[in-house]
Amino acid sequence: MAPPRCLCRAPLPALALALLGLAAAAGPRQTPALELAQELAEELWSAGLPGDLPELEPECRSLLAAFAEGSAALTDCLGRRARPVRLCQGCHGPYRRLLAQYGSIARAVGNSSESHNCAKSILTSDRLQIVVTLSEFFNETWEAANCANCLKNNSEGLSNSTEEFLDLFNKSLTCFEHNLQGQGIDLSPNNYTEVCKNCNETYTKLNDLYNHLQRLNRQGGESAHSAHLCIDVEDAMNITRKLWSRTFNCSLPCSDTVPVIAVSSFILFLPIVFYLSSFLHSKQKKRILILPKRIQSNANLVNIQEKYS
């Protein structure tokens, strides 16, 4: 007596999945070709396929699904924080998780043999290498934004200097908004006097801190992006400077006026000193010949003798 036939279906092959997805996407308006594709997919599913279409191991499939979810989360985060730029302070968490998920794929090895290595199956099994391409895109975007300059060494949060800068930035915007309230619709340049006067101290601190961070960053790095701070800080400073100088028509008083005047006066006085010293050193003093007393007495004696001779 023959054993009863198993009614359980084999796992849906990739080709059958594609055909079923194509038929489902067409909806109720299916053409004869799509109906044929659906029938073929059902037949393939029910009959099963030979083992010539490799499927991912369950462990590898789980790693790939986690990477796909991480990529979607990071893409959503970058898109939502693109304007105004808040990439580094808002997306460092999803970026770190995606790095960990990619590392899990690169290190994972299947249980059966070397041929089921997840890294080989997911990363290098085809020409497109979509997982590698996505990972390189996120890494290049993160490096171009110089987010490492705003984060702590372990990238778990913002550095103290970045938090201090963002705090001053928020205070500056709050000051701008507070001093503009109640001025009505007519916002002529004269109406911005209160903003320039009342927000000058906060803006000066913000500008000085930004210049200080920029100098430290240039001294500490040698990479191609070492001359730049992270994109969050740069964008925040650009916004503040445009509001201060273009919108409010304010100017920052120069604190180096006295040194500049002193140095300029010294430089202008140098030619006078040069020509005066040249004149004094080039002047020839007259030499006065002083005769000794003995020679003078002999000369007088000779004159007397010539007089009476």
Solvent accessible surface area in square Angstrom, and as a share of the most:
residue,aa,sasa,rsa
1,M,242,1.08
2,A,82,0.64
3,P,117,0.73
4,P,130,0.82
5,R,209,0.76
6,C,89,0.53
7,L,165,0.82
8,C,100,0.60
9,R,151,0.55
10,A,53,0.41
11,P,119,0.75
12,L,37,0.18
13,P,17,0.11
14,A,61,0.47
15,L,89,0.44
16,A,0,0.00
17,L,97,0.48
18,A,62,0.48
19,L,29,0.14
20,L,43,0.22
21,G,42,0.40
22,L,99,0.49
23,A,3,0.02
24,A,78,0.61
25,A,89,0.69
26,A,32,0.25
27,G,27,0.26
28,P,138,0.87
29,R,213,0.78
30,Q,57,0.25
31,T,71,0.41
32,P,111,0.70
33,A,74,0.57
34,L,35,0.17
35,E,83,0.37
36,L,119,0.59
37,A,15,0.12
38,Q,59,0.26
39,E,96,0.43
40,L,81,0.40
41,A,0,0.00
42,E,86,0.39
43,E,107,0.48
44,L,30,0.15
45,W,73,0.26
46,S,71,0.46
47,A,88,0.68
48,G,28,0.27
49,L,60,0.30
50,P,93,0.59
51,G,87,0.83
52,D,102,0.53
53,L,80,0.40
54,P,126,0.79
55,E,87,0.39
56,L,47,0.23
57,E,59,0.27
58,P,107,0.67
59,E,76,0.34
60,C,1,0.00
61,R,122,0.45
62,S,70,0.45
63,L,38,0.19
64,L,57,0.28
65,A,50,0.39
66,A,35,0.27
67,F,3,0.01
68,A,57,0.44
69,E,125,0.56
70,G,9,0.08
71,S,11,0.07
72,A,64,0.49
73,A,50,0.39
74,L,1,0.01
75,T,77,0.45
76,D,71,0.37
77,C,10,0.06
78,L,24,0.12
79,G,55,0.53
80,R,178,0.65
81,R,86,0.31
82,A,52,0.41
83,R,158,0.58
84,P,66,0.41
85,V,14,0.08
86,R,59,0.22
87,L,25,0.13
88,C,0,0.00
89,Q,49,0.22
90,G,25,0.24
91,C,0,0.00
92,H,33,0.15
93,G,12,0.12
94,P,22,0.14
95,Y,21,0.08
96,R,90,0.33
97,R,134,0.49
98,L,6,0.03
99,L,78,0.39
100,A,60,0.47
101,Q,45,0.20
102,Y,53,0.20
103,G,14,0.14
104,S,37,0.24
105,I,0,0.00
106,A,49,0.38
107,R,175,0.64
108,A,14,0.11
109,V,79,0.45
110,G,10,0.10
111,N,150,0.77
112,S,80,0.51
113,S,53,0.34
114,E,122,0.55
115,S,71,0.46
116,H,67,0.30
117,N,24,0.12
118,C,0,0.00
119,A,17,0.13
120,K,116,0.49
121,S,34,0.22
122,I,13,0.06
123,L,14,0.07
124,T,84,0.49
125,S,75,0.48
126,D,72,0.37
127,R,224,0.82
128,L,117,0.58
129,Q,62,0.28
130,I,89,0.45
131,V,5,0.03
132,V,29,0.17
133,T,68,0.39
134,L,62,0.31
135,S,9,0.06
136,E,93,0.42
137,F,113,0.47
138,F,7,0.03
139,N,45,0.23
140,E,114,0.51
141,T,41,0.24
142,W,24,0.09
143,E,111,0.50
144,A,62,0.48
145,A,10,0.08
146,N,17,0.09
147,C,0,0.00
148,A,79,0.61
149,N,61,0.31
150,C,2,0.01
151,L,11,0.05
152,K,103,0.44
153,N,164,0.84
154,N,87,0.45
155,S,35,0.23
156,E,105,0.47
157,G,16,0.15
158,L,30,0.15
159,S,21,0.14
160,N,121,0.62
161,S,42,0.27
162,T,5,0.03
163,E,90,0.40
164,E,94,0.42
165,F,0,0.00
166,L,20,0.10
167,D,67,0.35
168,L,25,0.13
169,F,7,0.03
170,N,85,0.44
171,K,109,0.46
172,S,0,0.00
173,L,56,0.28
174,T,86,0.50
175,C,24,0.14
176,F,7,0.03
177,E,111,0.50
178,H,123,0.55
179,N,22,0.11
180,L,48,0.24
181,Q,120,0.53
182,G,87,0.84
183,Q,47,0.21
184,G,57,0.55
185,I,174,0.88
186,D,104,0.54
187,L,80,0.40
188,S,39,0.25
189,P,90,0.56
190,N,125,0.64
191,N,46,0.24
192,Y,21,0.08
193,T,80,0.47
194,E,77,0.34
195,V,0,0.00
196,C,33,0.19
197,K,132,0.56
198,N,76,0.39
199,C,0,0.00
200,N,45,0.23
201,E,115,0.52
202,T,29,0.17
203,Y,11,0.04
204,T,40,0.23
205,K,109,0.46
206,L,0,0.00
207,N,19,0.10
208,D,75,0.39
209,L,24,0.12
210,Y,14,0.05
211,N,46,0.24
212,H,78,0.35
213,L,20,0.10
214,Q,37,0.16
215,R,130,0.48
216,L,91,0.45
217,N,25,0.13
218,R,142,0.52
219,Q,146,0.65
220,G,71,0.68
221,G,29,0.27
222,E,178,0.80
223,S,77,0.50
224,A,99,0.76
225,H,75,0.34
226,S,21,0.14
227,A,47,0.36
228,H,91,0.41
229,L,14,0.07
230,C,0,0.00
231,I,57,0.29
232,D,3,0.02
233,V,3,0.02
234,E,30,0.13
235,D,14,0.07
236,A,1,0.00
237,M,0,0.00
238,N,75,0.38
239,I,49,0.25
240,T,0,0.00
241,R,84,0.31
242,K,106,0.45
243,L,52,0.26
244,W,6,0.02
245,S,57,0.37
246,R,185,0.68
247,T,64,0.37
248,F,7,0.03
249,N,107,0.55
250,C,10,0.06
251,S,95,0.61
252,L,65,0.32
253,P,93,0.58
254,C,92,0.55
255,S,106,0.68
256,D,79,0.41
257,T,68,0.40
258,V,116,0.67
259,P,73,0.46
260,V,87,0.50
261,I,103,0.52
262,A,60,0.47
263,V,88,0.50
264,S,51,0.33
265,S,60,0.38
266,F,127,0.53
267,I,101,0.51
268,L,134,0.67
269,F,113,0.47
270,L,82,0.41
271,P,66,0.42
272,I,103,0.52
273,V,68,0.39
274,F,127,0.53
275,Y,149,0.57
276,L,102,0.51
277,S,44,0.28
278,S,49,0.31
279,F,125,0.52
280,L,110,0.55
281,H,162,0.72
282,S,75,0.48
283,K,136,0.57
284,Q,158,0.70
285,K,180,0.76
286,K,189,0.80
287,R,236,0.86
288,I,147,0.75
289,L,153,0.76
290,I,143,0.72
291,L,82,0.41
292,P,76,0.48
293,K,178,0.76
294,R,191,0.70
295,I,87,0.44
296,Q,83,0.37
297,S,61,0.40
298,N,81,0.42
299,A,48,0.38
300,N,84,0.43
301,L,97,0.48
302,V,75,0.43
303,N,89,0.45
304,I,93,0.47
305,Q,106,0.47
306,E,117,0.53
307,K,155,0.65
308,Y,173,0.66
309,S,126,0.81
